[in-house]
Amino acid sequence: MARRTFTTIELGLVCVLAAALAYAAGRYRTEVRLQPFLSTGAAELQALADRYGPSRQSRYGEEWIVRDYFQDMRDGVFVDVGANHHERDSNTYYLETALGWSGLAIEPQTRFAEGYAAERPRTTFVPLFVSDVSNSRAVLYVPRNNDLIASSRFDFVAAEGGTGIEPHETNTTTLDDILARSGVTRIDFLSMDIELHEPEALRGFTIGRLAPRLVCIEAHPQVRQPILDYFAAHDYVIVGRYLRADTENLWFEPRVRSK
């Protein structure tokens, strides 16, 4: 039987498949070791961990990235959309408690309010659901086994392994309205993690008014393109040096950085 010669395209597909399998295997191993970061960005993440770690309050390396970007600047202002628990997996806990930052924690799960009142005195807790319209109602699906994946999309929560999913009605607001009522005049760091509702929240945010210096936004594949389109339309660019260190979120800064 004559030997078959692979075309360049076929060889390329084989390489891509091999890389994908290696990626999946590497991801599984790192998660089992309780290091929930993809192996593709290990060197970049390790550099941040060496400088700012090994401990952190954020779920992934977000805390280290914010500290690196601002070089441990003190007395900044944050807006944390989808803030969840006051300490566990928080992108802003360290900023307040160690660096004296202040800001807003916007979270429709009202049971977290007590923790912020007791442990985060420089944070104003806002118990609302951020969307593209104010003074309306939304349903938040909250699983009993993991409140971090609470979402307005039942199918998302179920697909993420949520069990005992309960619907909770909540009031909506736009980010613009919250900022106006709160008297916020500056944003250094904006964090947004609201499980597929990011595009709607961005539609209710006039980003040019306060022009956050750094934005961290969770970007699931289902909503990644609308997020990219929004920031491109508003003259923001991806902060490239964090792409490999954090594969869960996208990081943006204004194309022209303020001095």
Backbone as CSV, one residue per row, in Angstrom:
resi,resn,N_x,N_y,N_z,CA_x,CA_y,CA_z,C_x,C_y,C_z
1,MET,0.855,-1.202,0.000,0.000,0.000,0.000,0.889,1.248,0.000
2,ALA,0.583,2.180,-0.864,1.385,3.397,-0.951,1.195,4.257,0.289
3,ARG,2.279,4.882,0.725,2.218,5.755,1.886,1.506,7.049,1.506
4,ARG,0.619,7.508,2.428,-0.136,8.727,2.173,0.654,9.933,2.666
5,THR,0.716,10.946,1.853,1.399,12.181,2.240,0.375,13.197,2.732
6,PHE,0.621,13.723,3.935,-0.284,14.716,4.498,-0.029,16.071,3.866
7,THR,-1.120,16.780,3.605,-0.978,18.138,3.101,-0.607,19.084,4.236
8,THR,-0.179,20.280,3.875,0.175,21.282,4.880,-1.019,21.608,5.769
9,ILE,-2.206,21.697,5.185,-3.417,22.003,5.958,-3.718,20.892,6.950
10,GLU,-3.583,19.620,6.481,-3.853,18.497,7.369,-2.885,18.463,8.539
11,LEU,-1.602,18.704,8.259,-0.614,18.730,9.331,-0.922,19.845,10.322
12,GLY,-1.365,20.977,9.785,-1.714,22.086,10.662,-2.865,21.731,11.582
13,LEU,-3.873,21.019,11.034,-5.013,20.615,11.852,-4.593,19.637,12.936
14,VAL,-3.678,18.740,12.606,-3.172,17.798,13.603,-2.490,18.551,14.736
15,CYS,-1.696,19.563,14.400,-0.995,20.344,15.421,-1.985,21.082,16.312
16,VAL,-3.013,21.642,15.690,-4.021,22.367,16.467,-4.721,21.425,17.440
17,LEU,-5.081,20.205,16.938,-5.748,19.232,17.797,-4.852,18.825,18.954
18,ALA,-3.579,18.600,18.671,-2.643,18.216,19.727,-2.514,19.314,20.764
19,ALA,-2.465,20.555,20.294,-2.354,21.686,21.227,-3.595,21.783,22.093
20,ALA,-4.762,21.544,21.486,-6.013,21.629,22.247,-6.065,20.560,23.332
21,LEU,-5.619,19.334,22.977,-5.608,18.269,23.972,-4.634,18.573,25.103
22,ALA,-3.481,19.120,24.745,-2.505,19.480,25.773,-3.051,20.576,26.667
23,TYR,-3.748,21.530,26.050,-4.369,22.629,26.798,-5.379,22.089,27.811
24,ALA,-6.244,21.168,27.322,-7.266,20.618,28.205,-6.632,19.837,29.345
25,ALA,-5.620,19.041,29.032,-4.948,18.262,30.071,-4.263,19.168,31.080
26,GLY,-3.601,20.201,30.582,-2.931,21.134,31.477,-3.908,21.845,32.368
27,ARG,-5.074,22.239,31.812,-6.076,22.937,32.616,-6.596,22.021,33.715
28,TYR,-6.867,20.759,33.372,-7.382,19.831,34.374,-6.378,19.662,35.507
29,ARG,-5.127,19.494,35.182,-4.121,19.269,36.217,-4.003,20.476,37.132
30,THR,-3.994,21.696,36.548,-3.827,22.872,37.397,-5.025,23.056,38.308
31,GLU,-6.236,22.727,37.837,-7.406,22.871,38.694,-7.376,21.853,39.831
32,VAL,-6.919,20.637,39.546,-6.836,19.624,40.585,-5.869,20.055,41.674
33,ARG,-4.805,20.758,41.304,-3.830,21.230,42.286,-4.286,22.522,42.952
34,LEU,-5.563,22.889,42.755,-6.114,24.105,43.346,-5.379,25.348,42.890
35,GLN,-4.806,25.302,41.699,-4.214,26.471,41.060,-5.037,26.753,39.820
36,PRO,-6.148,27.494,39.938,-7.113,27.587,38.837,-6.689,28.548,37.740
37,PHE,-5.537,28.291,37.161,-5.033,29.121,36.080,-4.585,28.224,34.951
38,LEU,-4.748,28.690,33.739,-4.373,27.877,32.593,-2.863,27.835,32.441
39,SER,-2.368,26.687,32.007,-0.928,26.503,31.894,-0.321,27.420,30.850
40,THR,-1.123,27.902,29.883,-0.581,28.749,28.823,-0.018,30.057,29.355
41,GLY,-0.513,30.524,30.503,-0.032,31.793,31.035,0.742,31.628,32.326
42,ALA,1.286,30.435,32.552,1.923,30.145,33.833,3.082,31.095,34.140
43,ALA,3.915,31.370,33.148,5.083,32.221,33.394,4.666,33.649,33.747
44,GLU,3.685,34.184,32.998,3.213,35.538,33.261,2.559,35.634,34.631
45,LEU,1.755,34.621,34.964,1.092,34.625,36.263,2.097,34.456,37.394
46,GLN,3.093,33.604,37.181,4.083,33.365,38.223,4.871,34.624,38.536
47,ALA,5.130,35.431,37.515,5.845,36.686,37.751,5.046,37.602,38.669
48,LEU,3.723,37.633,38.473,2.876,38.431,39.360,2.832,37.838,40.762
49,ALA,2.741,36.512,40.838,2.701,35.851,42.143,3.989,36.078,42.913
50,ASP,5.119,36.061,42.217,6.403,36.278,42.876,6.480,37.667,43.496
51,ARG,5.849,38.628,42.830,5.934,40.001,43.318,4.862,40.331,44.344
52,TYR,3.638,39.812,44.138,2.519,40.236,44.976,1.907,39.107,45.812
53,GLY,2.289,37.878,45.554,1.691,36.741,46.236,2.478,36.308,47.452
54,PRO,2.268,35.060,47.889,1.436,34.055,47.206,-0.055,34.143,47.547
55,SER,-0.425,34.872,48.603,-1.837,34.920,48.979,-2.591,35.912,48.108
56,ARG,-3.916,35.756,48.080,-4.782,36.668,47.338,-6.196,36.453,47.819
57,GLN,-7.066,37.434,47.641,-8.476,37.280,47.946,-9.293,37.029,46.679
58,SER,-8.827,37.511,45.543,-9.557,37.302,44.293,-9.545,35.826,43.917
59,ARG,-10.494,35.437,43.072,-10.604,34.034,42.708,-9.411,33.572,41.889
60,TYR,-8.991,34.380,40.957,-7.833,34.065,40.133,-6.730,35.074,40.438
61,GLY,-6.071,35.596,39.434,-4.972,36.521,39.685,-5.364,37.989,39.609
62,GLU,-6.677,38.290,39.673,-7.133,39.667,39.478,-6.489,40.641,40.466
63,GLU,-6.434,40.249,41.725,-5.860,41.138,42.735,-4.417,41.517,42.399
64,TRP,-3.638,40.550,41.956,-2.243,40.829,41.606,-2.152,41.751,40.398
65,ILE,-3.053,41.556,39.432,-3.024,42.391,38.230,-3.357,43.838,38.561
66,VAL,-4.395,44.048,39.379,-4.751,45.423,39.765,-3.607,46.084,40.512
67,ARG,-2.998,45.359,41.419,-1.871,45.921,42.171,-0.708,46.256,41.241
68,ASP,-0.476,45.377,40.275,0.611,45.616,39.340,0.337,46.833,38.465
69,TYR,-0.882,46.926,37.965,-1.220,48.043,37.064,-1.079,49.380,37.780
70,PHE,-1.557,49.462,39.000,-1.517,50.721,39.748,-0.298,50.847,40.657
71,GLN,0.560,49.824,40.624,1.776,49.847,41.434,1.480,50.149,42.911
72,ASP,0.485,49.434,43.428,0.057,49.566,44.827,-0.284,51.011,45.204
73,MET,-0.884,51.716,44.272,-1.349,53.078,44.538,-2.347,53.071,45.697
74,ARG,-2.303,54.084,46.523,-3.203,54.201,47.648,-4.360,55.139,47.328
75,ASP,-5.468,54.953,48.091,-6.604,55.877,48.079,-7.284,55.988,46.718
76,GLY,-7.356,54.896,45.991,-8.068,54.901,44.720,-9.569,54.724,44.914
77,VAL,-10.285,54.717,43.792,-11.740,54.557,43.806,-12.111,53.395,42.886
78,PHE,-12.919,52.468,43.392,-13.346,51.325,42.598,-14.863,51.282,42.500
79,VAL,-15.340,50.619,41.449,-16.750,50.261,41.300,-16.774,48.775,40.967
80,ASP,-17.387,47.987,41.838,-17.371,46.532,41.731,-18.780,46.048,41.416
81,VAL,-19.035,45.705,40.152,-20.363,45.286,39.700,-20.431,43.756,39.737
82,GLY,-21.359,43.240,40.531,-21.395,41.807,40.781,-20.399,41.456,41.872
83,ALA,-20.397,42.252,42.924,-19.343,42.180,43.944,-19.388,40.901,44.762
84,ASN,-20.605,40.317,44.970,-20.743,39.087,45.731,-20.246,39.301,47.167
85,HIS,-19.571,38.325,47.741,-19.132,38.344,49.142,-18.109,39.454,49.383
86,HIS,-18.094,39.993,50.604,-17.212,41.134,50.889,-15.730,40.773,50.856
87,GLU,-15.417,39.479,51.057,-14.001,39.068,51.091,-13.714,37.907,50.147
88,ARG,-14.506,36.873,50.202,-14.246,35.667,49.412,-14.298,35.967,47.916
89,ASP,-13.219,35.660,47.211,-13.126,35.837,45.762,-13.357,37.282,45.329
90,SER,-12.985,38.222,46.175,-13.229,39.640,45.885,-12.050,40.276,45.157
91,ASN,-12.364,41.043,44.107,-11.326,41.779,43.380,-10.948,43.085,44.068
92,THR,-11.725,43.495,45.078,-11.503,44.814,45.677,-11.212,44.780,47.174
93,TYR,-11.296,43.617,47.797,-11.072,43.520,49.244,-9.689,44.058,49.629
94,TYR,-8.664,43.613,48.936,-7.309,44.053,49.271,-7.146,45.554,49.052
95,LEU,-7.742,46.054,47.983,-7.606,47.485,47.688,-8.103,48.325,48.855
96,GLU,-9.238,47.930,49.430,-9.780,48.703,50.551,-9.013,48.471,51.842
97,THR,-8.809,47.209,52.191,-8.287,46.896,53.511,-6.781,47.133,53.643
98,ALA,-6.043,47.079,52.546,-4.588,47.257,52.623,-4.113,48.565,52.015
99,LEU,-4.852,49.098,51.047,-4.382,50.280,50.323,-5.302,51.492,50.478
100,GLY,-6.343,51.367,51.281,-7.174,52.517,51.597,-8.094,52.991,50.496
101,TRP,-8.407,52.119,49.528,-9.335,52.505,48.470,-10.760,52.552,49.030
102,SER,-11.645,53.190,48.282,-13.067,53.231,48.625,-13.875,53.079,47.346
103,GLY,-15.193,52.796,47.498,-15.983,52.657,46.286,-17.335,52.041,46.512
104,LEU,-17.877,51.466,45.440,-19.206,50.870,45.433,-19.109,49.365,45.208
105,ALA,-19.916,48.615,45.952,-20.094,47.186,45.714,-21.548,46.992,45.309
106,ILE,-21.782,46.667,44.053,-23.136,46.553,43.520,-23.457,45.075,43.366
107,GLU,-24.456,44.607,44.123,-24.723,43.175,44.195,-26.186,42.946,44.582
108,PRO,-26.976,42.254,43.735,-28.387,42.042,44.040,-28.657,41.028,45.151
109,GLN,-27.679,40.207,45.531,-27.872,39.254,46.612,-27.717,40.001,47.943
110,THR,-28.837,40.412,48.489,-28.838,41.321,49.639,-28.227,40.705,50.895
111,ARG,-28.130,39.399,50.961,-27.574,38.772,52.163,-26.112,39.122,52.377
112,PHE,-25.456,39.674,51.340,-24.059,40.062,51.500,-23.897,41.447,52.125
113,ALA,-24.986,42.186,52.273,-24.900,43.557,52.764,-24.283,43.624,54.157
114,GLU,-24.631,42.690,55.011,-24.153,42.712,56.388,-22.629,42.624,56.457
115,GLY,-22.045,41.783,55.627,-20.590,41.644,55.633,-19.886,42.923,55.236
116,TYR,-20.436,43.606,54.228,-19.836,44.874,53.820,-19.958,45.916,54.920
117,ALA,-21.114,45.968,55.575,-21.316,46.947,56.641,-20.354,46.719,57.800
118,ALA,-20.083,45.456,58.102,-19.233,45.129,59.241,-17.755,45.184,58.923
119,GLU,-17.366,44.777,57.705,-15.948,44.590,57.397,-15.396,45.538,56.341
120,ARG,-16.268,46.227,55.622,-15.796,47.086,54.533,-16.377,48.501,54.700
121,PRO,-15.933,49.255,55.698,-16.550,50.552,55.988,-16.353,51.599,54.906
122,ARG,-15.393,51.417,54.025,-15.140,52.396,52.969,-15.894,52.058,51.686
123,THR,-16.710,51.009,51.750,-17.492,50.581,50.591,-18.981,50.830,50.825
124,THR,-19.644,51.379,49.831,-21.099,51.518,49.857,-21.721,50.339,49.119
125,PHE,-22.535,49.563,49.823,-23.179,48.397,49.226,-24.478,48.832,48.552
126,VAL,-24.641,48.449,47.278,-25.821,48.818,46.498,-26.541,47.536,46.091
127,PRO,-27.724,47.238,46.687,-28.401,45.956,46.447,-29.296,45.976,45.216
128,LEU,-28.701,46.167,44.062,-29.460,46.256,42.819,-28.802,45.412,41.726
129,PHE,-29.576,45.131,40.683,-29.115,44.351,39.540,-28.820,45.317,38.391
130,VAL,-27.576,45.368,37.955,-27.169,46.320,36.919,-27.575,45.799,35.546
131,SER,-28.284,46.643,34.803,-28.769,46.257,33.485,-28.792,47.491,32.579
132,ASP,-29.588,47.409,31.505,-29.651,48.518,30.558,-30.853,49.424,30.800
133,VAL,-31.614,49.150,31.860,-32.769,49.977,32.200,-32.923,50.014,33.714
134,SER,-33.355,51.157,34.244,-33.582,51.295,35.682,-35.054,51.106,36.015
135,ASN,-35.281,50.840,37.295,-36.644,50.769,37.832,-37.499,49.700,37.153
136,SER,-36.873,48.600,36.840,-37.590,47.452,36.307,-37.319,46.261,37.223
137,ARG,-37.792,45.100,36.832,-37.596,43.901,37.634,-36.854,42.852,36.821
138,ALA,-36.033,42.091,37.499,-35.310,40.993,36.864,-35.346,39.793,37.800
139,VAL,-35.122,38.624,37.228,-35.045,37.401,38.025,-33.595,36.935,38.042
140,LEU,-33.069,36.744,39.235,-31.718,36.231,39.411,-31.824,34.791,39.884
141,TYR,-31.180,33.877,39.153,-31.195,32.460,39.513,-29.960,32.148,40.353
142,VAL,-30.205,31.744,41.599,-29.114,31.543,42.552,-29.078,30.076,42.972
143,PRO,-27.994,29.362,42.659,-27.882,27.974,43.097,-27.429,27.901,44.552
144,ARG,-27.939,26.942,45.269,-27.564,26.807,46.681,-26.117,26.359,46.844
145,ASN,-25.581,25.663,45.849,-24.233,25.114,46.010,-23.121,26.075,45.587
146,ASN,-23.471,27.181,44.910,-22.415,28.089,44.449,-23.016,29.437,44.057
147,ASP,-23.061,30.381,44.997,-23.676,31.681,44.700,-22.833,32.537,43.769
148,LEU,-21.604,32.116,43.490,-20.755,32.880,42.581,-21.269,32.846,41.145
149,ILE,-22.049,31.836,40.805,-22.528,31.723,39.426,-23.987,32.153,39.304
150,ALA,-24.490,32.925,40.250,-25.841,33.467,40.140,-25.945,34.296,38.864
151,SER,-27.051,34.114,38.138,-27.174,34.742,36.828,-28.649,34.967,36.494
152,SER,-28.888,35.876,35.564,-30.236,36.060,35.048,-30.593,34.979,34.030
153,ARG,-29.646,34.105,33.728,-29.850,33.026,32.759,-29.874,31.680,33.487
154,PHE,-31.055,31.070,33.565,-31.169,29.774,34.227,-30.303,28.725,33.540
155,ASP,-30.278,28.733,32.197,-29.520,27.728,31.463,-28.033,27.821,31.766
156,PHE,-27.541,29.039,31.970,-26.126,29.207,32.303,-25.824,28.596,33.663
157,VAL,-26.652,28.904,34.650,-26.420,28.400,36.006,-26.443,26.874,36.012
158,ALA,-27.398,26.292,35.306,-27.491,24.833,35.250,-26.274,24.231,34.557
159,ALA,-25.850,24.852,33.463,-24.694,24.341,32.725,-23.409,24.435,33.531
160,GLU,-23.344,25.404,34.446,-22.153,25.584,35.283,-22.152,24.661,36.495
161,GLY,-23.174,23.809,36.604,-23.216,22.846,37.698,-24.007,23.303,38.902
162,GLY,-24.794,24.364,38.746,-25.597,24.838,39.859,-26.688,23.850,40.224
163,THR,-26.886,23.654,41.531,-27.952,22.779,42.012,-28.791,23.531,43.031
164,GLY,-30.029,23.084,43.190,-30.939,23.768,44.086,-31.156,25.211,43.652
165,ILE,-31.341,25.413,42.359,-31.428,26.764,41.790,-32.757,27.409,42.175
166,GLU,-32.661,28.604,42.762,-33.854,29.310,43.201,-33.947,30.666,42.509
167,PRO,-35.151,31.045,42.052,-35.324,32.363,41.433,-35.555,33.438,42.493
168,HIS,-34.898,34.577,42.307,-35.066,35.714,43.216,-35.351,36.953,42.382
169,GLU,-36.463,37.595,42.653,-36.762,38.837,41.956,-35.936,39.969,42.537
170,THR,-35.486,40.854,41.670,-34.648,41.965,42.110,-34.928,43.194,41.261
171,ASN,-34.598,44.356,41.794,-34.784,45.603,41.067,-33.569,45.892,40.193
172,THR,-33.810,46.472,39.030,-32.714,46.796,38.113,-32.346,48.275,38.191
173,THR,-31.150,48.548,37.726,-30.670,49.924,37.601,-29.619,49.958,36.514
174,THR,-29.413,51.129,35.946,-28.263,51.287,35.063,-27.072,51.732,35.898
175,LEU,-25.908,51.455,35.388,-24.706,51.903,36.082,-24.635,53.428,36.108
176,ASP,-25.085,54.059,35.036,-25.124,55.523,35.004,-25.938,56.076,36.174
177,ASP,-27.106,55.499,36.430,-27.965,56.005,37.502,-27.336,55.798,38.876
178,ILE,-26.715,54.652,39.082,-26.049,54.412,40.367,-24.945,55.428,40.597
179,LEU,-24.131,55.654,39.599,-23.014,56.582,39.751,-23.512,57.993,40.027
180,ALA,-24.585,58.389,39.349,-25.130,59.727,39.572,-25.666,59.867,40.996
181,ARG,-26.413,58.880,41.472,-26.985,58.945,42.823,-25.914,58.878,43.899
182,SER,-24.842,58.150,43.623,-23.790,57.969,44.630,-22.794,59.118,44.668
183,GLY,-22.875,60.001,43.701,-21.959,61.132,43.675,-20.530,60.770,43.317
184,VAL,-20.349,59.645,42.636,-19.002,59.233,42.223,-18.513,60.165,41.118
185,THR,-17.334,60.712,41.279,-16.780,61.642,40.289,-15.526,61.102,39.614
186,ARG,-15.090,59.908,40.025,-13.879,59.325,39.441,-13.916,57.829,39.651
187,ILE,-13.411,57.094,38.673,-13.267,55.644,38.804,-11.854,55.275,38.367
188,ASP,-11.106,54.703,39.281,-9.790,54.183,38.905,-9.912,52.757,38.387
189,PHE,-10.711,51.946,39.063,-10.831,50.541,38.695,-12.299,50.134,38.664
190,LEU,-12.726,49.603,37.525,-14.075,49.052,37.366,-13.964,47.548,37.182
191,SER,-14.645,46.802,38.040,-14.701,45.348,37.938,-16.137,44.953,37.638
192,MET,-16.333,44.056,36.657,-17.691,43.626,36.303,-17.712,42.118,36.071
193,ASP,-18.541,41.436,36.865,-18.657,39.981,36.781,-20.106,39.628,37.074
194,ILE,-20.942,39.565,36.035,-22.368,39.333,36.238,-22.913,38.238,35.314
195,GLU,-22.097,37.279,34.991,-22.502,36.012,34.386,-23.444,36.169,33.187
196,LEU,-22.882,36.652,32.097,-23.517,36.798,30.783,-24.378,38.056,30.635
197,HIS,-24.515,38.847,31.684,-25.328,40.057,31.565,-24.464,41.301,31.325
198,GLU,-23.187,41.101,31.076,-22.279,42.234,30.886,-22.679,43.147,29.723
199,PRO,-23.071,42.609,28.556,-23.451,43.513,27.458,-24.603,44.439,27.811
200,GLU,-25.620,43.923,28.521,-26.733,44.774,28.932,-26.263,45.849,29.914
201,ALA,-25.421,45.466,30.859,-24.918,46.442,31.826,-24.104,47.533,31.134
202,LEU,-23.334,47.161,30.146,-22.521,48.155,29.436,-23.399,49.120,28.646
203,ARG,-24.524,48.653,28.142,-25.430,49.547,27.408,-25.992,50.650,28.304
204,GLY,-26.006,50.421,29.602,-26.477,51.432,30.537,-25.360,52.218,31.192
205,PHE,-24.201,52.229,30.554,-23.031,52.889,31.135,-22.381,53.792,30.104
206,THR,-22.375,55.087,30.379,-21.696,56.058,29.519,-20.250,56.154,29.979
207,ILE,-19.422,55.291,29.433,-18.075,55.111,29.970,-17.208,56.361,29.829
208,GLY,-17.504,57.193,28.831,-16.677,58.373,28.610,-16.808,59.434,29.683
209,ARG,-17.863,59.397,30.484,-18.073,60.436,31.499,-17.003,60.391,32.582
210,LEU,-16.726,59.207,33.082,-15.745,59.078,34.157,-14.487,58.345,33.705
211,ALA,-14.543,57.697,32.563,-13.382,57.056,31.935,-12.532,56.264,32.931
212,PRO,-13.012,55.116,33.400,-12.207,54.296,34.314,-10.812,54.053,33.763
213,ARG,-9.828,54.112,34.625,-8.448,53.924,34.187,-8.145,52.470,33.847
214,LEU,-8.837,51.545,34.516,-8.639,50.117,34.267,-9.973,49.412,34.456
215,VAL,-10.293,48.512,33.531,-11.529,47.736,33.598,-11.182,46.257,33.546
216,CYS,-11.747,45.499,34.480,-11.673,44.041,34.451,-13.087,43.538,34.248
217,ILE,-13.330,42.788,33.179,-14.679,42.303,32.889,-14.640,40.835,32.502
218,GLU,-15.465,40.043,33.184,-15.526,38.626,32.833,-16.076,38.498,31.413
219,ALA,-15.501,37.594,30.649,-15.857,37.508,29.229,-16.041,36.057,28.812
220,HIS,-17.198,35.499,29.169,-17.533,34.162,28.678,-17.644,34.189,27.152
221,PRO,-17.360,33.091,26.482,-17.406,33.075,25.013,-18.734,33.570,24.438
222,GLN,-19.839,33.313,25.137,-21.154,33.701,24.609,-21.310,35.214,24.476
223,VAL,-20.571,35.987,25.274,-20.754,37.447,25.273,-19.466,38.196,24.961
224,ARG,-18.431,37.480,24.591,-17.130,38.128,24.407,-17.139,39.162,23.285
225,GLN,-17.766,38.825,22.157,-17.727,39.764,21.031,-18.449,41.076,21.323
226,PRO,-19.656,41.061,21.902,-20.283,42.343,22.246,-19.445,43.178,23.217
227,ILE,-18.738,42.512,24.118,-17.871,43.241,25.054,-16.724,43.907,24.290
228,LEU,-16.086,43.157,23.415,-14.997,43.719,22.616,-15.489,44.883,21.758
229,ASP,-16.665,44.726,21.168,-17.214,45.783,20.321,-17.489,47.052,21.125
230,TYR,-18.029,46.896,22.324,-18.342,48.056,23.165,-17.085,48.869,23.468
231,PHE,-16.044,48.185,23.921,-14.843,48.919,24.318,-14.119,49.515,23.110
232,ALA,-14.139,48.818,21.993,-13.529,49.372,20.784,-14.264,50.634,20.347
233,ALA,-15.586,50.628,20.453,-16.377,51.787,20.052,-16.160,52.982,20.957
234,HIS,-15.682,52.721,22.183,-15.468,53.805,23.140,-13.990,54.080,23.371
235,ASP,-13.180,53.684,22.406,-11.751,54.031,22.399,-10.976,53.451,23.576
236,TYR,-11.335,52.224,23.948,-10.565,51.474,24.942,-9.841,50.327,24.231
237,VAL,-8.706,49.945,24.777,-7.918,48.861,24.191,-7.626,47.811,25.258
238,ILE,-7.384,46.590,24.814,-7.013,45.504,25.725,-5.609,45.751,26.277
239,VAL,-5.446,45.503,27.565,-4.127,45.579,28.188,-3.423,44.253,27.904
240,GLY,-2.601,44.251,26.880,-2.053,43.016,26.350,-1.191,42.232,27.309
241,ARG,-0.523,42.908,28.228,0.423,42.179,29.077,-0.263,41.257,30.088
242,TYR,-1.590,41.365,30.215,-2.296,40.491,31.148,-3.119,39.408,30.446
243,LEU,-3.068,39.348,29.135,-3.886,38.398,28.396,-3.591,36.951,28.780
244,ARG,-2.334,36.617,28.896,-1.975,35.233,29.188,-2.034,34.930,30.683
245,ALA,-1.877,35.936,31.507,-1.939,35.715,32.952,-3.361,35.503,33.444
246,ASP,-4.351,36.002,32.710,-5.749,35.876,33.125,-6.598,35.556,31.902
247,THR,-7.027,34.317,31.804,-7.832,33.892,30.665,-9.323,33.889,30.977
248,GLU,-9.709,34.292,32.186,-11.119,34.345,32.556,-11.729,35.706,32.240
249,ASN,-10.915,36.752,32.299,-11.396,38.114,32.136,-10.671,38.813,31.004
250,LEU,-11.249,39.922,30.552,-10.557,40.843,29.663,-10.256,42.120,30.438
251,TRP,-9.100,42.701,30.165,-8.656,43.911,30.850,-8.519,45.033,29.827
252,PHE,-9.131,46.165,30.112,-9.136,47.295,29.180,-8.628,48.563,29.857
253,GLU,-8.045,49.431,29.041,-7.639,50.768,29.475,-7.950,51.739,28.338
254,PRO,-8.099,53.037,28.634,-8.314,53.998,27.553,-7.158,53.980,26.565
255,ARG,-7.474,54.181,25.287,-6.413,54.202,24.295,-5.386,55.286,24.609
256,VAL,-5.874,56.418,25.051,-5.000,57.510,25.504,-5.107,57.579,27.012
257,ARG,-4.074,57.170,27.708,-4.097,57.123,29.149,-3.920,58.523,29.740
258,SER,-4.701,58.801,30.804,-4.570,60.093,31.474,-3.286,60.124,32.276
259,LYS,-2.728,61.299,32.407,-1.467,61.439,33.140,-1.720,61.603,34.631
